[in-house]
Each structure stands twice: as structure tokens, then as C-alpha cells.
Amino acid sequence: MSQRKYLLLLVALVGACARAPRPAAVTPADIPTLLAQTQQQPTDAALRFRLAAALAAAGRCDTATSVARSAEALDPADVLGPLIVGGCQEQAGGYDDAVATYNDFAARHPDARGVAALRARAQLALRAGAEQTARQALARETELAQQPPQAATVAVLPVAISGDSSYQPLSRGLAELITTDLAYLRTLRLLERLQIGVLLDELKLGQSERADPATAARVGRLLRAERMVQGTATIPSRGPVQISASVVTGTGVVRPVGQVTGPFPRLLELEKQVVLDLAAQLGIAVTEAERQQILRQGPRNLAAFLAYSWGLEAMDRGRYGAAARHFRAATQADPSFQAARQGQEAATAAPAVQQTSGGEIVTVVQAVEQVTAASEPAGGGGGASGGVLSSTSLDVVPTVGDAIAQAGGVTSGAPTIDRQLTPEALGVPSIISVVNGITIIFKRPP
């Protein structure tokens, strides 16, 4: 074949691909046609998924789930299966089942096309379920107070942050980290941080009331948790960090855990020590394998953890764009931080997933891909010139004067800082890097 003919053929193929229609939404009116097509092409998984979506849009979820399951047998790595099944579970009020459906698929197929849509759907379902649980618990508070708690169930309340108020988002980050680490102990059942936070929001309590052991006991009764963990982290502008915790029973008995103290750069190590002390207070004999797993898992970079904590705060408030930027900064500071990477995927996809309903579910993968592509910075998602968050990020240790501040609006190269501490005022040499709207100030270790 001549070079000219080859080029013409290549252009024709590219043009044909460009003109290939994208999947269109389905409606209940499409069910007869799709049913006939699936009978003619019984091994076509895409047709079965479209039929299942149309059935779900018609409210025929039992049949939709059955058809989606048969399609999954043909194409087990397609996210439409769990999206349709989980959507039906959500319609029936089974939010826990839906979250399990989404998370199970994401765990088995972490690199599947469109898995970000599942992560986003899981977060949205988790919040919807938490809100439903909170409202029902408050309506049945007198009844729940008479019921025994669920055995070995532990709720970690938001950590009270005192000292430098700029680190308030660590309340969420430390609670999430403690919950994740305690979950490695097989004898415990940990409640979701978001579920606890939503209930506290429904109670409309002030900060001092949230730190009251009586509040912890009440939250435990409402969530039927056997024991609650209350923590406090004191982070002064100067001096060591102090973290303390206590275990509160459903009857209000408080059992304190020893305080740990150390320099701010050792915050992540201090958290691990608190977790192991909590396990002892909970009466759990930690195996050496569990201990090593707790010490090994989680973020290794404090700058990444700070950005991740800011991301959790933004995510909880429904500020998905800001959350995605913070999570991206966390992954750039620590590429091995899987929770931050998954948070970035969920936050980026959430707006598109929220706008998708009914038979539009078959278009969600393309919608999420468009949003993801639009949100990626030039250069394939790398950091700012200078690479502070790339190859050298693991050599950077933040101090109390460090700041991670969200820039307002769309990144334009000249971000507006919402809040920023000034390490220079403390005589701390620093490096400033602007990454996707996040200004991060670091101090290199001596």
C-alpha cells in the first residue's frame, strides 16, 4: 500500500471514530425495542445494561437488577452494573447496601473505566444514608435509649482542635485516620466518620457541647455504638503538639487514654501511638501483625495529610471543586496516599454524577470523563514548575507555620488566598509552590 493511500485510510478511520455516536440516554419507552435487541443479540452486554437502565428508569428495579446481573456476567468490569444495581438499592432506601455495591466493585476493579463515578456515587449515597439515619434516630431517641448497643461498635467523634485555629480541618482528618487505623483491629466495627458528623450537625451543637462526654454518650445511644472515642489535639503556634483521647461508654463513663506529646512534624507518628493506646483502653490485645499494619498504613507525608484534611472539610460541605484541588495536592505530595487519590476521583466526578438520573446512567462514564479531562492541569496533572510536590516532595517537612490555603475561583496563575500563615514572620525559611489553586508553604528539614 502506498504511503498516500495509507494516510487516506488513516484519516478515514479517525473521522469514522470521531463521528461514532456516544451512548444516548434511555427511557422506559425504549424497553420494547431494547428487549427485542437483547433477544436477537444475547451476548451483547452493552444492550443488556441499556435495557436494565431503562427498566430502572421505569421503576421496575427487581427486573432491572436481574438484567444488570446477567450483563455483569458477560462484562464484569463495566461500572454500569453496580451503578444500576446500587441505584435501585438507593431507591429502596438501602443506602448501606448501595455503598457496599459501589465499594466492592471499586475494590475489585480499581482501574476500571468510569470507576470515579462509582466512588462519587458511594460518597453521595453514604451522605444520603447518614442523613436518613440521623433523622430516624432523633425521631426514635427515647426508644433507642432503651436498646442495647451493638457489640464491639466504636464511633470516633471529630477531634477537638485547640491552639492555632488554622488547623481546624485536622478535626476531620485525624478522626478519619484514627477510624481507619482502628478498623485494622478485626474485633471492632467502626462507624463511618461522615455518619457521625451528619448526626452532630442535626443535633446543632456548639463546639463546647460536642466535646462534652454527655454528648458522646448521647451520640452512642443514637447510633447504638458501644463505645465512643473523643480526642483533643492541641497545636500551638510554637511548641510541641499534644494529643489526648478518652473512651466514653453509652452510660457516660469516661476512661481517659494517656496523652502523647511531640513536635508538629511527628504528628502522624503521634496519631499511631494514640491508636495503640486506645486499643489497650478498649481492652483489645493487638497482634503483632495488626500492630505492624497500623504502623505501615496511611499517609507518610505530613503536607499530604494536611491537604487531605482540607479536602475532607470541603467534601463534607459539598464544595467538590475545592475538595478535588486539595486531594490533588495531597496526591502530589504523597503519590502513595490512596485515600487522597480516591477522594480526588470522587470529588471530581461528584457534580456530573449528581446531575445524572434515571436512564441517563448509561451516559455517566462519558460525562465523568469530560469533567475529569477538563479538570486536569496542563502537563498531565503535574505540579507547578519547580517540582516541590513531585520528586522532592518526600523531603519536605511542614512546621506549625506551614499553610495550605485554597485559592478562590478558577486557577489563573494569580490565585487569591483565603487564609495563609506566615512562616517568615517566625523566621522559618520556606519554599512556596502554587499547585492547581493550592498555595503550599514548606520548610525543608535542616
Secondary structure by P-SEA (a helix, b strand, c coil): ccaaaaaaaaaaaaaaaaacccbbbbcccaaaaaaaaaaaccccaaaaaaaaaaaaaacaaaaaaaaaaaaaaaccccaaaaaaaaaaaaaacaaaaaaaaaaaaaaacccccaaaaaaaaaaaaaaaaaaaaaaaaaaaaaaaaaccccccbbbbccccccccccccaaaaaaaaaaaaaaacccccccccaaaaaaaaaaacccccccccaaaaaaaaaaacccbbbbbbbbbccccbbbbbbbbbcccbbbbbcbbbbbcccaaaaaaaaaaaaaaaaacccccaaaaaaaaccccccaaaaaaaaaaaaaaaacaaaaaaaaaaaaaaacccaaaaaaaaaaaaaaaaaaacccccccaaaaaaaaaaaaacccccccccccccccccccccccccccccccccccccccccccbbbbcccccccbbbbbcccbbbbbbccc
